[in-house]
């Protein structure tokens, strides 16, 4: 079993939740991302980047912005398995993270700190350094985003910042104007209602 997923597995009872447990020997080197809208005790967005065989994860209470002047708090959470990338459903009451989850955006990314000659930084090192710069190619979000760690706590605090580029738009607010799943078109209420009728 992948040691990086121990914290994830320790928090869940897979006899009760439909969340994936994760497979051993997951592929490495992929560059996918997902943003999941999660109606847990507090509504938030989980931003996940595929790094070294897992989905490295942050909880972003207000979601990512398209406005470069906006800094959004992002709290680092436990790594998730790669097969979580398309998880939608309801985490049962009483389980960690109970509530409805949908895939708000997904796509690929590239590391903007790579290919810088002698100053090139891989994703694993960028994570360790506390400065990640990626270009997202999603269905709702596109362009450069920076994640910058602001402390060294176990659940460290980061800032998520839209970089200034052609995809930046201070007038656009996709978090409020595009609330549905990019996979199924469902809302959180739709997912919760369907689960209640199972």
C-alpha positions as CSV (number, residue, x, y, z in Angstrom):
1,X,0.0,0.0,0.0
2,X,1.2,3.5,-0.8
3,X,2.4,5.1,2.5
4,X,1.3,8.5,1.2
5,X,-2.3,7.4,1.5
6,X,-2.1,6.2,5.1
7,X,-3.6,9.4,6.5
8,X,-6.4,9.2,3.9
9,X,-7.3,5.6,4.6
10,X,-7.0,6.0,8.4
11,X,-9.8,8.6,8.3
12,X,-12.3,6.5,6.3
13,X,-14.4,3.3,6.8
14,X,-14.6,1.9,3.3
15,X,-17.5,-0.4,4.3
16,X,-19.5,2.8,4.8
17,X,-18.3,5.3,2.2
18,X,-18.2,4.9,-1.6
19,X,-14.9,6.9,-1.8
20,X,-12.1,5.0,-3.5
21,X,-9.5,3.3,-1.3
22,X,-6.8,3.7,-3.9
23,X,-4.8,1.1,-5.7
24,X,-1.2,0.0,-5.0
25,X,1.2,0.8,-7.7
26,X,-0.6,3.8,-9.2
27,X,1.0,5.4,-12.3
28,X,3.5,8.2,-11.8
29,X,4.2,11.3,-13.8
30,X,0.7,12.3,-14.8
31,X,-0.3,15.9,-14.7
32,X,-4.0,16.0,-14.0
33,X,-5.9,18.2,-11.6
34,X,-9.4,18.3,-10.2
35,X,-11.4,20.8,-8.2
36,X,-14.2,19.2,-6.2
37,X,-17.1,21.2,-4.7
38,X,-17.7,19.6,-1.3
39,X,-20.7,20.4,0.9
40,X,-19.3,19.1,4.2
41,X,-19.7,20.9,7.6
42,X,-18.7,24.0,5.5
43,X,-19.0,24.3,1.8
44,X,-15.6,24.5,0.2
45,X,-13.6,23.4,-2.9
46,X,-10.9,20.7,-2.8
47,X,-8.1,21.6,-5.2
48,X,-6.1,18.5,-6.1
49,X,-2.9,18.1,-8.3
50,X,-1.5,14.8,-9.4
51,X,2.0,14.6,-8.0
52,X,4.1,11.5,-7.6
53,X,1.3,9.0,-7.8
54,X,-1.3,10.7,-5.5
55,X,-3.6,13.7,-5.6
56,X,-1.9,16.4,-3.4
57,X,-4.9,18.3,-1.9
58,X,-5.9,21.7,-0.5
59,X,-9.2,22.8,0.9
60,X,-10.0,26.2,-0.5
61,X,-13.0,27.7,1.3
62,X,-14.0,30.2,-1.4
63,X,-12.7,28.4,-4.4
64,X,-10.1,29.6,-6.9
65,X,-10.5,33.1,-8.3
66,X,-9.9,34.4,-11.8
67,X,-8.9,37.8,-10.4
68,X,-5.1,38.2,-9.8
69,X,-5.7,40.7,-7.0
70,X,-7.6,38.1,-4.9
71,X,-5.7,35.8,-2.5
72,X,-7.6,32.7,-1.5
73,X,-6.8,30.7,1.6
74,X,-5.9,27.1,0.8
75,X,-5.4,24.5,3.7
76,X,-3.2,21.5,2.8
77,X,-5.1,18.3,3.6
78,X,-4.2,14.6,3.2
79,X,-3.1,13.2,-0.1
80,X,-5.9,11.4,-2.0
81,X,-5.7,8.4,-4.4
82,X,-5.6,9.0,-8.1
83,X,-9.0,7.4,-8.6
84,X,-10.6,10.1,-6.5
85,X,-10.2,12.4,-9.5
86,X,-13.7,11.6,-10.8
87,X,-15.4,10.8,-7.5
88,X,-18.9,12.3,-7.2
89,X,-21.4,11.2,-4.5
90,X,-22.4,11.6,-0.9
91,X,-20.0,10.8,1.9
92,X,-22.3,9.3,4.6
93,X,-23.3,11.1,7.8
94,X,-20.9,10.2,10.6
95,X,-18.0,9.7,8.2
96,X,-15.0,12.0,7.8
97,X,-16.0,14.8,5.3
98,X,-19.7,13.9,5.3
99,X,-21.7,15.6,2.6
100,X,-22.2,15.8,-1.2
101,X,-19.2,16.0,-3.6
102,X,-19.1,17.0,-7.3
103,X,-16.4,17.5,-9.8
104,X,-16.5,21.2,-10.3
105,X,-13.6,21.4,-12.8
106,X,-11.0,19.0,-14.1
107,X,-8.2,18.9,-16.7
108,X,-4.5,18.8,-17.1
109,X,-1.8,21.1,-15.8
110,X,1.9,21.9,-16.5
111,X,4.6,22.9,-14.1
112,X,5.6,26.5,-14.8
113,X,8.8,26.1,-12.7
114,X,10.1,23.2,-14.9
115,X,12.3,23.7,-17.9
116,X,14.0,26.7,-16.4
117,X,17.5,25.4,-17.2
118,X,19.6,25.2,-14.0
119,X,16.7,26.7,-12.0
120,X,14.2,24.1,-13.1
121,X,12.1,22.8,-10.2
122,X,10.1,19.5,-10.2
123,X,6.6,19.3,-8.7
124,X,7.8,17.3,-5.7
125,X,10.5,19.9,-4.9
126,X,8.1,22.8,-5.5
127,X,5.7,21.2,-3.0
128,X,8.5,20.8,-0.5
129,X,9.7,24.4,-1.1
130,X,6.2,25.8,-0.6
131,X,5.9,27.5,-4.0
132,X,3.9,25.8,-6.8
133,X,3.3,27.5,-10.1
134,X,1.0,25.7,-12.6
135,X,-0.8,26.4,-15.8
136,X,-4.3,24.8,-15.7
137,X,-6.2,23.6,-18.7
138,X,-9.6,23.0,-17.3
139,X,-13.1,23.3,-18.5
140,X,-13.9,26.3,-16.2
141,X,-10.4,27.5,-15.2
142,X,-7.5,28.2,-17.4
143,X,-4.1,29.9,-17.0
144,X,-1.5,30.3,-14.4
145,X,-2.0,29.8,-10.7
146,X,0.4,30.0,-7.8
147,X,0.2,28.2,-4.5
148,X,2.4,29.7,-1.8
149,X,2.8,28.2,1.6
150,X,2.6,30.8,4.4
151,X,3.5,28.6,7.4
152,X,5.1,25.3,8.3
153,X,2.2,23.7,10.2
154,X,1.2,20.1,9.8
155,X,-2.0,21.2,7.9
156,X,-0.1,24.1,6.4
157,X,-1.7,27.3,5.2
158,X,-1.2,28.3,1.6
159,X,-2.4,31.1,-0.6
160,X,-3.9,30.4,-4.0
161,X,-3.4,33.2,-6.4
162,X,-4.4,33.7,-10.1
163,X,-1.4,34.8,-12.1
164,X,-1.6,37.8,-14.5
165,X,-2.1,36.3,-18.0
166,X,-4.7,36.3,-20.8
167,X,-7.0,34.1,-18.8
168,X,-7.2,36.5,-15.8
169,X,-10.6,38.2,-15.5
170,X,-11.5,40.3,-12.5
171,X,-15.2,40.4,-13.6
172,X,-15.6,36.7,-13.9
173,X,-16.7,34.6,-10.9
174,X,-17.2,31.0,-12.0
175,X,-17.6,29.7,-8.5
176,X,-21.0,31.5,-8.3
177,X,-22.0,31.5,-12.0
178,X,-21.0,27.9,-12.9
179,X,-21.9,25.7,-9.9
180,X,-22.6,22.4,-11.6
181,X,-20.5,19.3,-12.2
182,X,-18.4,19.3,-15.4
183,X,-18.8,15.5,-15.5
184,X,-22.6,15.2,-15.1
185,X,-24.1,18.7,-15.0
186,X,-25.6,17.9,-11.6
187,X,-25.8,20.2,-8.6
188,X,-24.9,19.3,-5.1
189,X,-28.6,19.1,-4.3
190,X,-29.1,16.7,-7.3
191,X,-26.4,14.4,-6.0
192,X,-27.7,14.5,-2.4
193,X,-31.3,13.8,-3.6
194,X,-30.2,10.9,-5.8
195,X,-28.2,9.4,-2.9
196,X,-31.2,9.7,-0.6
197,X,-33.3,7.7,-3.2
198,X,-30.8,4.9,-3.5
